[in-house]
Structure formats: C-alpha cells, structure tokens
Amino acid sequence: MRRIAPRITVDERVRFGRPVIEGTRVPVELVIGKLAGGASIEELCAEYELAREDVLAALGYAASVLAEEQIRAVG
C-alpha cells in the first residue's frame, strides 16, 4: 500500500491498484461520481461509512489530478 495523497492510497491488491479512501475499498472515482450525480456528503458518509474528511480528500485528490492534466487543441 502506498499513500498518494492525504487519506488516499493505492495497492495493487485492492481495486486493481485504483486510488481508494485509506482504510477502505471505496474508490475515489465512486465518491466523485456519486457527488456529481447529486449525492450529498452526508449520504456518502452514511452509505460507505466514510468521514467527511474522506470525501473532501477525494475531491482534493481529483482536483490535483485535473490540475496536472494537459489537453492540447488540435485543428
């Protein structure tokens, strides 16, 4: 297991090495997708036994990944 951000880890034996909330098997992408679909932080915490800080860490991690993404216009 390797911590890649606060409260976010990767382990090739857990969810095929996808980023998850530390100490769980809950993928970051699931948390972000649920929020995008309209779920509240409170709903996610109750459904997946997460702390508010876990959900906020997933958002922070997603923001940092997007900040590093490079898209080039072609045309």
Sequence and secondary structure as in RCSB ss.txt:
>XXXX:A:sequence
MRRIAPRITVDERVRFGRPVIEGTRVPVELVIGKLAGGASIEELCAEYELAREDVLAALGYAASVLAEEQIRAVG
>XXXX:A:secstr
 EEEETTEEEBTTBGGG  EETTS  BHHHHHHHHHTT  HHHHHHHHT  HHHHHHHHHHHHHHHHH       
